[in-house]
Amino acid sequence: MADQINSLEELGAAAGVDAAVVVEEAPREPVRDELGRSYATGKRKDAVARVWIKPGSGKVTVNGKEMDKYFARPVLQLILRQPFQVAGVEGEFDVMATVKGGGLTGQAGAVKHGISKALQLYNPALRGALKAAGFLTRDSRVVERKKFGKRKARRSFQFSKR
């Protein structure tokens, strides 16, 4: 075992690859349509939100209604404001979203996910803050399906000895 490899440079040299070759990632380009908007799809549970953002006064419209009319609970409104607070761009973007499926909490999470993805597409410099806060990751938890021979997904029928 005299010719043991101790580092990645030695491994590259043994394979005939130059260790000084560094792959540089190209800087991300903003993705905007002809109207200056960025589009993204957000998902949470069974809810799917289509979100467009553009520079503006901070107006949020969900399914044609104002945010405080559609999401009446303050907690849900707080969820929608989180991406802007983390990115430090509160009141700088108008949001137009259409959301289908699920309940109000799932829909708020879907719109939040869509806003985060659209912000990152509009200004790639915001990606680090949004990713660190976990807003770009889709929450994949969904309701487990009911199985045959069970009362619910896991709950069995009541057992009777006699």
C-alpha positions in Angstrom: 0.0 0.0 0.0 2.8 2.4 -0.8 0.9 4.3 -3.4 -2.0 5.4 -1.1 -3.9 8.6 -2.2 -4.2 11.1 0.7 -6.0 14.1 -1.0 -8.3 15.2 -3.8 -5.4 16.7 -5.7 -3.5 13.4 -5.7 -6.7 11.6 -6.7 -7.1 14.1 -9.7 -3.5 13.7 -10.6 -3.7 9.9 -10.5 -6.8 10.1 -12.8 -5.0 12.5 -15.2 -7.2 15.5 -14.3 -5.8 19.0 -13.7 -6.8 19.9 -10.1 -6.6 23.6 -10.8 -9.7 23.5 -13.1 -12.5 25.2 -11.2 -16.0 25.2 -12.5 -17.5 28.7 -12.1 -21.3 29.0 -11.9 -22.7 31.7 -14.1 -24.5 34.4 -12.1 -28.3 34.0 -12.2 -30.2 36.2 -14.6 -33.5 37.8 -13.6 -36.5 36.2 -15.2 -39.2 38.7 -16.2 -41.9 38.8 -18.8 -42.6 41.7 -21.3 -44.7 43.5 -18.6 -41.8 43.5 -16.1 -43.4 40.8 -13.9 -42.0 37.6 -12.5 -44.2 34.5 -12.3 -43.9 31.5 -10.0 -46.1 28.6 -8.8 -46.4 27.9 -5.1 -47.7 24.7 -3.5 -48.7 23.7 0.0 -50.8 20.6 1.0 -53.5 20.5 -1.8 -53.4 24.2 -2.6 -51.7 25.5 -5.7 -51.1 29.2 -6.2 -50.1 31.1 -9.4 -48.2 34.3 -8.4 -47.1 37.3 -10.4 -45.1 40.1 -8.8 -44.1 43.5 -10.2 -42.7 46.7 -8.8 -45.4 48.7 -7.1 -46.8 50.0 -3.8 -47.2 46.7 -1.9 -50.8 45.8 -2.9 -51.6 42.1 -2.6 -54.6 40.7 -4.6 -55.7 37.1 -4.1 -58.4 35.7 -6.5 -59.5 39.2 -7.3 -59.9 40.3 -3.6 -57.6 42.3 -1.3 -55.4 40.3 0.9 -57.2 41.4 4.1 -60.6 40.4 2.6 -59.5 37.0 1.3 -57.3 36.0 4.3 -59.3 37.6 7.2 -57.2 36.0 9.9 -54.2 38.2 10.9 -52.0 35.1 11.1 -52.5 34.3 7.5 -51.8 37.9 6.5 -48.5 37.6 8.5 -47.6 34.5 6.6 -48.0 36.4 3.3 -45.8 39.3 4.5 -42.9 37.0 5.7 -41.0 36.7 2.3 -41.0 40.5 1.9 -39.7 41.1 5.5 -36.9 38.5 5.1 -35.8 39.9 1.8 -36.1 43.5 3.1 -38.4 44.7 0.2 -41.6 45.4 2.1 -44.0 47.6 0.2 -41.9 47.5 -3.0 -43.9 44.9 -5.0 -47.5 44.4 -6.1 -48.7 40.8 -5.9 -51.4 39.2 -8.0 -52.2 35.6 -7.1 -54.8 33.0 -8.0 -55.1 30.0 -5.7 -57.1 26.8 -5.9 -57.6 23.8 -3.7 -57.0 23.1 0.0 -58.1 25.3 2.9 -57.2 28.8 3.9 -54.0 27.9 5.7 -52.8 25.7 2.8 -53.6 28.5 0.4 -51.7 31.1 2.5 -48.7 28.8 2.5 -49.0 28.2 -1.2 -49.1 32.0 -1.9 -46.1 32.5 0.4 -44.1 29.8 -1.5 -45.1 31.4 -4.8 -44.1 34.9 -3.6 -40.8 33.6 -2.4 -40.0 31.9 -5.7 -41.1 34.9 -7.8 -39.0 37.3 -5.7 -36.0 35.1 -6.2 -36.7 35.1 -10.0 -37.2 38.9 -10.1 -34.0 39.6 -8.1 -31.6 36.7 -7.8 -29.6 38.5 -5.1 -32.5 37.8 -2.7 -32.1 34.0 -3.1 -29.7 33.6 -0.2 -32.0 35.3 2.4 -35.1 33.4 1.2 -33.3 30.1 1.0 -31.8 30.5 4.5 -35.3 31.2 5.9 -36.6 28.0 4.2 -39.2 29.8 2.0 -38.0 28.3 -1.3 -38.6 24.7 -0.1 -42.0 23.2 -0.9 -43.6 21.8 2.3 -44.4 18.3 0.9 -46.6 17.1 3.7 -50.0 16.0 2.4 -52.9 14.1 3.9 -52.3 10.4 3.9 -54.8 8.4 1.8 -57.3 6.0 3.4 -56.4 2.3 3.1 -58.8 -0.5 2.5 -59.6 -2.6 5.6 -59.0 0.5 7.8 -61.5 3.1 9.1 -59.2 6.0 8.2 -55.6 6.1 7.0 -54.2 4.1 9.9 -57.1 3.8 12.4 -58.5 0.2 12.5 -62.1 -0.8 13.1 -63.0 -1.5 16.7 -61.8 -4.9 17.8 -64.4 -7.2 19.4 -63.3 -10.4 21.1 -66.8 -11.8 21.2 
